[in-house]
Amino acid sequence: MNGVRVVLMTIGIILVGMVAWWLVKLLFGLAFYLVLGLVVLAGGYYLFLKATRPTRRR
């Protein structure tokens, strides 16, 4: 029975590792898309301000 226990522990460790890897990829992917979205929104806001700001005459 000791061999079966080792095999089950190994399978459990592999499964926990796979789930952890999936969660890490999910979180980093989500963070990447959030940062990318913020950059796009900030760029759009900057362009909006540039377009609506009155021109200065000297």
ChimeraX commands (.cxc) that place a marker at each C-alpha (Angstrom):
marker #1 position 0.00,0.00,0.00 radius 0.5
marker #1 position 2.94,2.33,0.45 radius 0.5
marker #1 position 3.61,2.41,-3.32 radius 0.5
marker #1 position 0.00,3.36,-4.06 radius 0.5
marker #1 position 0.23,6.16,-1.52 radius 0.5
marker #1 position 3.36,7.55,-3.21 radius 0.5
marker #1 position 1.67,7.44,-6.62 radius 0.5
marker #1 position -1.44,9.20,-5.30 radius 0.5
marker #1 position 0.68,11.87,-3.59 radius 0.5
marker #1 position 2.60,12.43,-6.82 radius 0.5
marker #1 position -0.61,12.75,-8.83 radius 0.5
marker #1 position -2.00,15.16,-6.21 radius 0.5
marker #1 position 1.11,17.34,-6.33 radius 0.5
marker #1 position 0.99,17.42,-10.13 radius 0.5
marker #1 position -2.69,18.39,-10.13 radius 0.5
marker #1 position -2.16,21.14,-7.56 radius 0.5
marker #1 position 0.76,22.44,-9.61 radius 0.5
marker #1 position -1.34,22.46,-12.78 radius 0.5
marker #1 position -4.14,24.40,-11.07 radius 0.5
marker #1 position -1.67,26.87,-9.59 radius 0.5
marker #1 position -0.02,27.39,-13.00 radius 0.5
marker #1 position -3.43,27.98,-14.59 radius 0.5
marker #1 position -4.30,30.58,-11.92 radius 0.5
marker #1 position -0.96,32.36,-12.32 radius 0.5
marker #1 position -1.42,32.56,-16.09 radius 0.5
marker #1 position -4.97,33.83,-15.60 radius 0.5
marker #1 position -3.91,36.55,-13.16 radius 0.5
marker #1 position -0.97,37.74,-15.26 radius 0.5
marker #1 position -3.13,37.74,-18.39 radius 0.5
marker #1 position -5.81,39.74,-16.62 radius 0.5
marker #1 position -3.26,42.22,-15.30 radius 0.5
marker #1 position -1.76,42.60,-18.79 radius 0.5
marker #1 position -5.12,43.36,-20.37 radius 0.5
marker #1 position -6.03,45.78,-17.59 radius 0.5
marker #1 position -2.78,47.71,-18.08 radius 0.5
marker #1 position -3.24,47.65,-21.85 radius 0.5
marker #1 position -6.80,48.96,-21.47 radius 0.5
marker #1 position -5.65,51.74,-19.16 radius 0.5
marker #1 position -2.95,52.79,-21.66 radius 0.5
marker #1 position -5.52,52.90,-24.48 radius 0.5
marker #1 position -7.98,54.89,-22.37 radius 0.5
marker #1 position -5.30,57.34,-21.25 radius 0.5
marker #1 position -4.18,57.82,-24.85 radius 0.5
marker #1 position -7.73,58.44,-25.97 radius 0.5
marker #1 position -8.27,60.94,-23.17 radius 0.5
marker #1 position -5.02,62.72,-24.05 radius 0.5
marker #1 position -6.05,62.96,-27.71 radius 0.5
marker #1 position -9.51,64.18,-26.70 radius 0.5
marker #1 position -7.99,66.94,-24.59 radius 0.5
marker #1 position -5.62,67.92,-27.40 radius 0.5
marker #1 position -8.51,68.10,-29.86 radius 0.5
marker #1 position -10.83,70.12,-27.66 radius 0.5
marker #1 position -8.29,72.52,-26.13 radius 0.5
marker #1 position -8.44,75.97,-27.76 radius 0.5
marker #1 position -5.30,76.97,-29.65 radius 0.5
marker #1 position -3.11,79.66,-28.16 radius 0.5
marker #1 position -2.32,82.72,-30.26 radius 0.5
marker #1 position 0.86,84.67,-29.75 radius 0.5
marker link #1:1,2 radius 0.2
marker link #1:2,3 radius 0.2
marker link #1:3,4 radius 0.2
marker link #1:4,5 radius 0.2
marker link #1:5,6 radius 0.2
marker link #1:6,7 radius 0.2
marker link #1:7,8 radius 0.2
marker link #1:8,9 radius 0.2
marker link #1:9,10 radius 0.2
marker link #1:10,11 radius 0.2
marker link #1:11,12 radius 0.2
marker link #1:12,13 radius 0.2
marker link #1:13,14 radius 0.2
marker link #1:14,15 radius 0.2
marker link #1:15,16 radius 0.2
marker link #1:16,17 radius 0.2
marker link #1:17,18 radius 0.2
marker link #1:18,19 radius 0.2
marker link #1:19,20 radius 0.2
marker link #1:20,21 radius 0.2
marker link #1:21,22 radius 0.2
marker link #1:22,23 radius 0.2
marker link #1:23,24 radius 0.2
marker link #1:24,25 radius 0.2
marker link #1:25,26 radius 0.2
marker link #1:26,27 radius 0.2
marker link #1:27,28 radius 0.2
marker link #1:28,29 radius 0.2
marker link #1:29,30 radius 0.2
marker link #1:30,31 radius 0.2
marker link #1:31,32 radius 0.2
marker link #1:32,33 radius 0.2
marker link #1:33,34 radius 0.2
marker link #1:34,35 radius 0.2
marker link #1:35,36 radius 0.2
marker link #1:36,37 radius 0.2
marker link #1:37,38 radius 0.2
marker link #1:38,39 radius 0.2
marker link #1:39,40 radius 0.2
marker link #1:40,41 radius 0.2
marker link #1:41,42 radius 0.2
marker link #1:42,43 radius 0.2
marker link #1:43,44 radius 0.2
marker link #1:44,45 radius 0.2
marker link #1:45,46 radius 0.2
marker link #1:46,47 radius 0.2
marker link #1:47,48 radius 0.2
marker link #1:48,49 radius 0.2
marker link #1:49,50 radius 0.2
marker link #1:50,51 radius 0.2
marker link #1:51,52 radius 0.2
marker link #1:52,53 radius 0.2
marker link #1:53,54 radius 0.2
marker link #1:54,55 radius 0.2
marker link #1:55,56 radius 0.2
marker link #1:56,57 radius 0.2
marker link #1:57,58 radius 0.2
view
